[in-house]
Structures are given as structure tokens and as C-alpha cells.
Amino acid sequence: FIMKKVLFFAALFLVCFSMSINAQTKKEERAAKREALKKEREARRAIEAQMDSIAYLKAVSALEEGEFVLEANNVTFPNGLVRFVSSNTNYVQVDNGEGVVQTAFSNFTYRPGPNGLGGVTVEGKISSPTLKKDKDGNVYYTFSVQGVAISATVSISLTAGTNNASAQISPNFNGNNMTMTGSLVPISESDVFQGTTW
């Protein structure tokens, strides 16, 4: 009887011991998994930061050379309404002294608009380009573009460390300012489509 009791307690001890080892192993596995995920996230963030930094340097260089495209993925109207738009038809472009400002709202308007894309395309010579950089690395680029029927002042803000930018477009004939927001890239990296010019 004593032997049975000893064997029972020994078996119970072994079961408890193996359960405790198992729990400890599972805990360690979970901790290792968490650590691996954390390292993976950190590595991804470092790569993204590096890519943002490269994109920023390219964007600044493109602004300085006056050869860039701001490809907009959303437009904010004067009443505060924001619409998501196609970046290859909604853009601000400067190339060798020539400027293009184009809007195309074919995804939410059924009128073809003057440019055939549901918006307006203004193309002409740019004048009074100015470039400023603040101490934080934000870059501001302003110019005027004179089209056949429309002229506008364009004020671009490039956020430090990225190629995220916004362009406030102020038509000189009315107060219907709008803001286009998206990515600013060198002209060589852009693939935009131009509609009928005004």
C-alpha cells in the first residue's frame, strides 16, 4: 500500500513537473514570437523611413530643378469636401518653365468638363517661382501659371522627410481655391495623362 502511495505521488509529481515545464516552454515560445514580431516591425519601419528619406531627397531635387509632378490622390474643395481622385489625371506639373494644373473628376461627375475628363486643364508658362525651406526641412514652392482662359497661383508644401505634398491652387479670376494632396515625384518617375487644354 505504501509502495502504491509512493508511486502515485511520484507519478503526480512527474505530471505536475511536465505540465510546469510545458507551460514554461509555451511562455518562452510566446515571448520569442513577440520579440521576433517586434524586430520585424522595427526592420520594416527602418526600411520605410529610408525609402521616405530617398523619396524626400528626390522630391527636393525635382523642386530645385523645376521638373516635378505632384500626383494628387485627393482634392479638398472650398466648402471643405474631400474627394478621392485618380493620381494620373489629377496633378500639378512643372517642366522646363512650363506648368500644367489638371483636375479630372470623372469618378464622381457625369459632365465631361472642358478637358474631357470631368475637370479643367490649365497649361502655360510659369512665372515668379520661389522656393523656401524651413529649419525643419519642409519645402515651399510657389509659382503662377497663365493659361489661355485661366491663370492661377499654385502654392506647394512638401512635408519634411517624405514626398507627401499638397498644392493650394488659387484661380486668379475667382475665389474657388482648392487643395490637391498626394506625392511629389521627379518628372521621369511620373506617368500622368493630359486632357484637352484650356
Backbone as JSON, one array per atom type, in Angstrom:
{
  "sequence": "FIMKKVLFFAALFLVCFSMSINAQTKKEERAAKREALKKEREARRAIEAQMDSIAYLKAVSALEEGEFVLEANNVTFPNGLVRFVSSNTNYVQVDNGEGVVQTAFSNFTYRPGPNGLGGVTVEGKISSPTLKKDKDGNVYYTFSVQGVAISATVSISLTAGTNNASAQISPNFNGNNMTMTGSLVPISESDVFQGTTW",
  "N": [[0.83, -1.2, 0.0], [1.91, 1.27, 0.84], [3.88, 1.45, -1.06], [2.35, 1.75, -3.36], [1.23, 4.22, -2.82], [3.53, 5.82, -2.82], [4.33, 5.49, -5.46], [2.1, 6.63, -6.69], [2.25, 9.32, -5.84], [4.72, 9.94, -6.94], [4.16, 9.7, -9.66], [2.23, 11.69, -9.86], [3.78, 13.9, -9.2], [5.55, 13.86, -11.38], [3.75, 14.37, -13.51], [2.81, 16.93, -12.79], [5.25, 18.29, -12.86], [5.99, 17.99, -15.57], [3.88, 19.38, -16.72], [4.36, 21.92, -15.74], [6.85, 22.45, -16.92], [6.06, 22.37, -19.57], [4.27, 24.56, -19.65], [6.07, 26.58, -19.09], [7.73, 26.36, -21.36], [5.91, 27.0, -23.39], [5.37, 29.64, -22.66], [7.87, 30.78, -23.04], [8.1, 30.37, -25.79], [6.03, 32.0, -26.74], [6.99, 34.49, -25.9], [9.33, 34.61, -27.42], [8.23, 34.65, -29.96], [6.83, 37.08, -29.86], [8.98, 38.83, -29.58], [10.3, 38.38, -32.02], [8.37, 39.34, -33.82], [8.32, 42.01, -33.03], [10.91, 42.8, -33.73], [10.76, 42.45, -36.48], [8.81, 44.36, -37.15], [10.2, 46.68, -36.44], [12.34, 46.57, -38.25], [10.92, 46.8, -40.64], [9.88, 49.37, -40.3], [12.26, 50.83, -40.31], [13.16, 50.42, -42.92], [11.05, 51.62, -44.33], [11.35, 54.26, -43.44], [13.81, 54.84, -44.53], [13.21, 54.64, -47.26], [11.31, 56.69, -47.46], [12.98, 58.83, -46.89], [14.72, 58.81, -49.1], [12.85, 59.29, -51.13], [12.06, 61.85, -50.35], [14.44, 63.36, -50.7], [14.71, 63.11, -53.47], [12.37, 64.46, -54.26], [12.85, 67.08, -53.3], [15.07, 67.75, -54.84], [13.88, 67.64, -57.39], [12.08, 69.78, -57.19], [13.89, 71.89, -56.89], [15.14, 71.78, -59.36], [13.04, 72.41, -60.95], [11.47, 70.53, -62.26], [9.05, 68.58, -61.94], [6.29, 66.53, -60.71], [3.28, 66.75, -58.99], [1.38, 64.31, -57.98], [-1.9, 63.94, -57.4], [-3.95, 62.35, -54.94], [-6.14, 63.01, -53.56], [-8.6, 65.66, -53.42], [-9.38, 68.74, -51.96], [-12.17, 70.72, -51.67], [-13.43, 74.21, -51.79], [-15.55, 74.28, -49.92], [-14.78, 72.5, -48.04], [-15.21, 69.86, -48.58], [-13.9, 66.67, -49.26], [-12.55, 64.77, -51.87], [-11.65, 61.62, -53.22], [-9.36, 60.98, -55.8], [-8.11, 60.11, -59.11], [-4.66, 59.65, -59.46], [-3.19, 59.84, -61.81], [-4.49, 61.56, -63.46], [-5.09, 63.83, -62.08], [-3.25, 66.42, -61.22], [-0.3, 68.5, -60.62], [2.08, 69.98, -62.57], [5.43, 70.87, -63.35], [7.65, 71.68, -65.84], [10.57, 72.5, -67.2], [10.06, 75.32, -67.22], [7.44, 75.36, -68.09], [4.07, 75.01, -67.05], [1.51, 72.83, -65.79], [-1.75, 72.46, -64.63], [-4.08, 70.23, -63.63], [-7.39, 69.01, -63.25], [-9.55, 66.23, -62.79], [-12.54, 64.89, -62.58], [-13.91, 62.56, -63.19], [-14.69, 60.29, -61.84], [-16.74, 60.99, -60.1], [-18.36, 62.9, -61.29], [-20.65, 63.55, -63.93], [-20.38, 65.13, -66.06], [-18.44, 65.97, -68.91], [-16.64, 68.11, -68.76], [-14.39, 70.9, -69.52], [-11.94, 69.75, -70.25], [-12.5, 67.22, -71.1], [-12.29, 65.23, -69.23], [-13.83, 65.54, -67.06], [-13.09, 67.79, -65.7], [-10.73, 70.51, -65.49], [-7.98, 71.61, -67.5], [-5.17, 73.47, -67.2], [-2.65, 75.03, -68.94], [0.51, 76.49, -69.39], [3.06, 79.08, -69.47], [5.2, 79.3, -66.65], [5.51, 81.66, -63.98], [7.33, 83.8, -61.71], [8.57, 81.82, -59.88], [9.19, 80.65, -56.61], [11.25, 79.28, -54.05], [11.39, 77.97, -50.83], [12.85, 76.82, -47.78], [12.18, 75.53, -44.6], [13.48, 75.47, -41.16], [12.91, 72.94, -40.23], [12.92, 71.34, -42.42], [10.77, 71.31, -44.13], [9.5, 72.12, -47.34], [8.68, 74.85, -49.45], [7.09, 75.84, -52.36], [6.25, 78.16, -54.74], [4.37, 79.35, -57.52], [3.15, 81.03, -60.51], [0.8, 80.27, -63.07], [-0.07, 80.86, -66.39], [-2.73, 80.33, -68.32], [-4.62, 79.84, -71.43], [-7.32, 80.65, -71.05], [-7.49, 80.78, -68.33], [-5.81, 81.75, -65.34], [-3.61, 80.94, -62.62], [-2.47, 80.83, -59.21], [-0.13, 78.8, -57.66], [0.59, 77.1, -54.71], [2.86, 75.1, -53.24], [3.43, 72.7, -50.69], [5.87, 70.74, -49.28], [6.24, 68.01, -47.21], [8.6, 67.55, -44.62], [11.07, 64.99, -44.8], [9.57, 63.16, -46.28], [7.84, 62.37, -49.42], [5.38, 63.44, -49.44], [3.01, 65.81, -50.35], [1.22, 68.94, -50.7], [-0.82, 70.99, -52.77], [-1.96, 74.2, -53.0], [-4.33, 75.65, -54.97], [-5.06, 78.63, -56.46], [-7.27, 80.13, -58.41], [-7.0, 82.99, -60.47], [-9.22, 84.38, -61.29], [-11.43, 83.85, -59.75], [-12.64, 83.02, -56.41], [-12.45, 80.33, -55.91], [-10.68, 78.42, -54.42], [-8.73, 75.44, -54.3], [-7.38, 72.44, -52.85], [-4.89, 70.17, -53.64], [-3.74, 66.98, -52.77], [-1.03, 64.72, -52.4], [1.6, 62.74, -53.81], [4.88, 63.94, -54.46], [6.93, 63.78, -57.2], [9.91, 63.24, -59.25], [9.83, 64.29, -62.69], [10.55, 62.27, -64.4], [9.73, 59.98, -63.16], [7.04, 59.94, -63.29], [3.72, 59.22, -64.48], [1.53, 60.6, -66.03], [-1.67, 61.57, -67.44], [-2.71, 63.8, -69.89], [-5.44, 65.96, -70.44], [-7.69, 67.79, -72.69], [-6.47, 71.0, -73.27], [-7.14, 74.14, -71.68]],
  "CA": [[0.0, 0.0, 0.0], [2.83, 2.42, 0.9], [4.56, 1.49, -2.37], [1.37, 2.3, -4.3], [1.12, 5.64, -2.49], [4.77, 6.45, -3.29], [4.26, 5.51, -6.93], [1.07, 7.59, -7.07], [2.8, 10.66, -5.66], [5.82, 10.12, -7.91], [3.51, 9.94, -10.96], [1.6, 13.01, -9.76], [4.88, 14.87, -9.26], [6.04, 13.9, -12.77], [2.74, 15.04, -14.33], [2.86, 18.37, -12.44], [6.54, 18.8, -13.32], [5.96, 18.11, -17.04], [2.94, 20.46, -17.04], [5.05, 23.18, -15.43], [7.87, 22.6, -17.98], [5.28, 22.67, -20.79], [3.78, 25.93, -19.54], [7.25, 27.44, -19.2], [8.17, 26.33, -22.77], [4.93, 27.78, -24.16], [5.59, 31.04, -22.3], [9.11, 31.19, -23.73], [7.79, 30.41, -27.24], [5.23, 33.22, -26.97], [7.89, 35.64, -25.73], [10.23, 34.62, -28.58], [7.41, 35.07, -31.1], [6.59, 38.52, -29.69], [10.25, 39.51, -29.84], [10.55, 38.29, -33.47], [7.43, 40.27, -34.46], [8.77, 43.37, -32.71], [12.11, 43.06, -34.56], [10.29, 42.54, -37.88], [8.16, 45.68, -37.27], [11.26, 47.71, -36.38], [13.08, 46.49, -39.52], [10.04, 47.35, -41.67], [9.83, 50.82, -40.09], [13.56, 51.39, -40.73], [13.18, 50.4, -44.4], [10.1, 52.65, -44.78], [11.95, 55.57, -43.17], [14.88, 55.02, -45.53], [12.55, 54.89, -48.55], [10.75, 58.04, -47.35], [14.09, 59.77, -46.94], [15.17, 58.85, -50.51], [11.77, 59.96, -51.88], [12.12, 63.27, -49.98], [15.6, 63.96, -51.38], [14.37, 63.19, -54.9], [11.34, 65.49, -54.4], [13.5, 68.39, -53.12], [15.9, 67.95, -56.04], [12.96, 67.91, -58.51], [11.59, 71.15, -56.99], [15.01, 72.8, -57.17], [15.41, 71.78, -60.8], [11.83, 72.85, -61.65], [10.98, 69.44, -63.12], [8.38, 67.69, -60.99], [4.83, 66.34, -60.8], [2.57, 66.41, -57.77], [0.27, 63.43, -58.37], [-2.86, 64.05, -56.3], [-4.91, 61.26, -54.75], [-7.4, 63.61, -53.1], [-8.79, 67.09, -53.65], [-10.27, 69.39, -51.0], [-12.87, 71.85, -52.3], [-13.57, 75.36, -50.89], [-16.52, 74.02, -48.85], [-14.21, 71.52, -47.11], [-15.48, 68.5, -49.07], [-12.71, 65.98, -49.78], [-12.86, 63.69, -52.82], [-10.51, 60.83, -53.68], [-9.27, 61.12, -57.25], [-7.07, 59.32, -59.77], [-3.42, 60.44, -59.43], [-2.57, 60.06, -63.13], [-5.22, 62.6, -64.2], [-5.19, 65.0, -61.2], [-1.85, 66.7, -60.92], [0.36, 69.78, -60.9], [3.37, 69.63, -63.2], [6.3, 71.93, -63.86], [8.7, 71.07, -66.65], [11.33, 73.41, -68.04], [9.39, 76.62, -67.36], [6.03, 75.19, -68.47], [3.28, 74.46, -65.96], [0.19, 72.25, -66.07], [-2.59, 72.14, -63.47], [-5.22, 69.5, -64.19], [-8.34, 68.29, -62.4], [-10.37, 65.3, -63.56], [-13.45, 64.33, -61.59], [-14.77, 61.61, -63.91], [-15.2, 59.23, -60.95], [-17.94, 61.4, -59.38], [-19.19, 63.86, -62.03], [-21.03, 62.94, -65.21], [-20.13, 66.09, -67.14], [-17.07, 65.76, -69.38], [-15.78, 69.24, -68.41], [-13.66, 71.46, -70.65], [-10.79, 68.93, -70.68], [-12.96, 65.9, -71.5], [-12.05, 64.28, -68.13], [-14.63, 65.93, -65.9], [-12.42, 68.88, -64.98], [-10.07, 71.58, -66.25], [-6.53, 71.52, -67.67], [-4.56, 74.77, -67.47], [-1.26, 74.84, -69.33], [1.12, 77.75, -69.82], [4.37, 79.42, -68.9], [5.15, 79.64, -65.22], [6.22, 82.89, -63.64], [7.61, 84.08, -60.29], [8.75, 80.66, -59.0], [10.02, 80.86, -55.41], [11.45, 78.06, -53.26], [11.88, 78.23, -49.47], [12.94, 75.62, -46.93], [12.26, 75.96, -43.2], [14.53, 74.78, -40.36], [12.51, 71.54, -40.02], [13.07, 70.6, -43.68], [9.61, 71.46, -45.0], [9.85, 72.94, -48.51], [7.54, 75.59, -50.0], [7.37, 76.25, -53.74], [5.1, 78.91, -55.26], [4.51, 79.9, -58.87], [1.91, 81.36, -61.22], [0.72, 79.7, -64.42], [-1.01, 81.64, -67.21], [-3.29, 79.54, -69.42], [-5.32, 80.61, -72.47], [-8.52, 81.27, -70.48], [-7.41, 80.78, -66.87], [-4.48, 81.81, -64.72], [-3.73, 80.53, -61.22], [-1.28, 80.8, -58.37], [-0.02, 77.47, -57.05], [1.5, 77.07, -53.55], [3.11, 73.7, -52.89], [4.13, 72.43, -49.43], [6.41, 69.38, -49.21], [6.49, 67.66, -45.81], [9.97, 67.1, -44.35], [11.34, 63.57, -44.64], [8.74, 62.31, -47.15], [7.48, 63.09, -50.65], [3.99, 63.85, -49.31], [2.92, 67.24, -50.62], [-0.1, 69.47, -51.05], [-0.77, 72.18, -53.61], [-3.16, 75.04, -52.95], [-4.49, 76.28, -56.28], [-5.92, 79.81, -56.36], [-7.53, 80.75, -59.71], [-6.95, 84.44, -60.33], [-10.48, 85.01, -61.71], [-12.47, 83.65, -58.73], [-12.1, 82.6, -55.11], [-12.66, 78.88, -55.73], [-9.42, 77.74, -54.13], [-8.82, 74.02, -53.96], [-6.1, 71.87, -52.44], [-4.62, 68.81, -54.11], [-2.78, 66.33, -51.89], [-0.53, 63.45, -52.95], [3.05, 62.51, -53.79], [5.65, 64.76, -55.4], [7.99, 62.94, -57.78], [10.57, 63.79, -60.44], [9.04, 64.1, -63.91], [10.95, 60.98, -65.02], [9.06, 58.87, -62.45], [5.6, 60.17, -63.33], [3.01, 58.69, -65.65], [0.24, 61.28, -65.99], [-2.37, 61.69, -68.72], [-3.2, 65.17, -70.02], [-6.66, 66.14, -71.23], [-7.73, 68.94, -73.59], [-6.02, 72.19, -72.54], [-7.89, 75.38, -71.75]],
  "C": [[0.86, 1.26, 0.0], [3.5, 2.6, -0.45], [3.62, 2.13, -3.4], [1.27, 3.8, -4.11], [2.32, 6.4, -3.02], [4.74, 6.58, -4.81], [3.24, 6.55, -7.42], [1.61, 9.02, -6.98], [3.93, 10.96, -6.64], [5.23, 10.44, -9.28], [2.89, 11.33, -10.98], [2.66, 14.11, -9.88], [5.38, 15.02, -10.7], [5.06, 14.63, -13.69], [2.79, 16.55, -14.08], [4.13, 19.01, -12.98], [6.52, 19.02, -14.83], [5.0, 19.22, -17.46], [3.6, 21.82, -16.83], [6.1, 23.48, -16.5], [7.19, 23.04, -19.27], [4.83, 24.13, -20.8], [4.92, 26.92, -19.72], [7.72, 27.53, -20.65], [7.23, 27.17, -23.63], [5.12, 29.27, -23.92], [6.81, 31.58, -23.03], [8.88, 31.32, -25.23], [7.03, 31.68, -27.59], [6.11, 34.46, -26.9], [8.82, 35.76, -26.94], [9.5, 35.1, -29.83], [7.16, 36.58, -31.07], [7.83, 39.33, -30.05], [10.56, 39.52, -31.34], [9.65, 39.26, -34.23], [7.86, 41.71, -34.27], [9.96, 43.75, -33.6], [11.71, 43.26, -36.03], [9.65, 43.91, -38.13], [9.2, 46.79, -37.31], [12.04, 47.75, -37.7], [12.25, 47.11, -40.64], [9.98, 48.87, -41.57], [11.12, 51.49, -40.57], [13.65, 51.47, -42.25], [12.25, 51.49, -44.94], [10.68, 54.05, -44.59], [13.04, 55.88, -44.19], [14.28, 55.35, -46.9], [11.94, 56.28, -48.59], [11.83, 59.1, -47.52], [14.61, 59.92, -48.38], [14.14, 59.6, -51.35], [11.78, 61.46, -51.61], [13.27, 63.97, -50.71], [15.35, 64.12, -52.88], [13.37, 64.33, -55.15], [11.95, 66.89, -54.29], [14.33, 68.73, -54.35], [15.02, 68.32, -57.24], [12.4, 69.33, -58.42], [12.68, 72.16, -57.35], [15.3, 72.91, -58.67], [14.2, 72.27, -61.61], [11.33, 71.82, -62.64], [10.34, 68.38, -62.23], [6.9, 67.54, -61.34], [4.32, 66.04, -59.39], [1.35, 65.62, -58.21], [-0.72, 63.37, -57.2], [-3.73, 62.8, -56.19], [-6.17, 61.75, -54.03], [-7.39, 65.12, -53.3], [-9.75, 67.61, -52.59], [-10.84, 70.64, -51.65], [-13.05, 72.99, -51.3], [-14.53, 75.13, -49.73], [-16.03, 72.97, -47.85], [-14.43, 70.07, -47.52], [-14.2, 67.89, -49.66], [-13.15, 64.85, -50.69], [-11.57, 62.95, -53.18], [-10.53, 60.8, -55.2], [-8.14, 60.24, -57.79], [-5.8, 60.18, -59.93], [-2.8, 60.66, -60.82], [-3.34, 61.07, -63.98], [-5.46, 63.86, -63.35], [-3.79, 65.34, -60.71], [-1.47, 68.15, -61.17], [1.73, 69.41, -61.43], [4.12, 70.9, -63.59], [7.44, 71.24, -64.59], [9.34, 72.15, -67.54], [10.6, 74.73, -68.32], [7.94, 76.56, -67.8], [5.28, 74.54, -67.3], [1.96, 73.89, -66.45], [-0.5, 72.01, -64.73], [-3.83, 71.47, -64.05], [-6.07, 68.86, -63.1], [-9.18, 67.4, -63.3], [-11.26, 64.55, -62.57], [-14.4, 63.32, -62.22], [-15.32, 60.51, -63.01], [-16.42, 59.68, -60.14], [-18.74, 62.52, -60.06], [-19.48, 63.26, -63.4], [-20.88, 63.92, -66.38], [-18.69, 65.92, -67.6], [-16.11, 66.89, -69.02], [-15.0, 69.72, -69.62], [-12.51, 70.58, -71.16], [-11.19, 67.51, -71.12], [-12.8, 64.84, -70.42], [-12.86, 64.63, -66.88], [-14.0, 67.05, -65.09], [-11.82, 69.9, -65.94], [-8.58, 71.29, -66.35], [-6.02, 72.9, -68.05], [-3.1, 74.53, -67.8], [-0.7, 76.18, -69.79], [2.49, 77.94, -69.19], [4.2, 79.7, -67.42], [5.93, 80.93, -65.01], [6.38, 83.0, -62.13], [7.77, 82.83, -59.43], [9.64, 81.01, -57.8], [10.08, 79.57, -54.61], [12.03, 78.44, -51.91], [11.88, 76.93, -48.7], [13.0, 76.1, -45.49], [13.26, 75.1, -42.43], [14.19, 73.31, -40.11], [12.65, 70.7, -41.28], [11.84, 70.62, -44.57], [9.98, 72.41, -46.14], [8.58, 73.56, -49.09], [7.93, 76.13, -51.38], [6.11, 76.91, -54.3], [5.38, 79.39, -56.67], [3.14, 80.28, -59.42], [1.95, 80.69, -62.58], [-0.38, 80.43, -65.17], [-1.46, 80.76, -68.37], [-3.99, 80.43, -70.42], [-6.5, 81.36, -71.85], [-8.44, 81.44, -68.98], [-5.97, 81.02, -66.44], [-4.66, 81.48, -63.24], [-2.39, 80.66, -60.53], [-1.28, 79.45, -57.66], [1.01, 77.53, -55.92], [1.64, 75.64, -53.09], [3.86, 73.62, -51.56], [4.57, 70.97, -49.44], [6.78, 69.1, -47.76], [7.9, 67.08, -45.64], [10.05, 65.59, -44.2], [10.52, 62.63, -45.48], [8.54, 63.04, -48.48], [5.99, 63.43, -50.64], [3.9, 65.36, -49.48], [1.48, 67.64, -50.87], [0.11, 70.73, -51.87], [-2.07, 72.94, -53.46], [-3.22, 75.81, -54.27], [-5.51, 77.41, -56.14], [-6.12, 80.41, -57.75], [-7.61, 82.26, -59.55], [-8.26, 85.13, -60.7], [-11.61, 84.77, -60.73], [-11.83, 83.16, -57.43], [-12.24, 81.12, -54.85], [-11.34, 78.14, -55.54], [-9.68, 76.26, -53.89], [-7.43, 73.52, -53.6], [-5.99, 70.44, -52.93], [-3.53, 68.21, -53.23], [-2.35, 64.99, -52.48], [0.98, 63.34, -52.81], [3.74, 63.37, -54.85], [6.84, 63.95, -55.89], [8.69, 63.67, -58.93], [9.75, 63.45, -61.68], [9.33, 62.75, -64.55], [10.25, 59.8, -64.38], [7.54, 58.98, -62.5], [4.98, 59.62, -64.6], [1.61, 59.3, -65.65], [-0.33, 61.4, -67.4], [-2.99, 63.08, -68.8], [-4.42, 65.23, -70.93], [-6.55, 67.35, -72.16], [-7.44, 70.22, -72.79], [-6.96, 73.37, -72.76], [-6.93, 76.5, -72.06]]
}
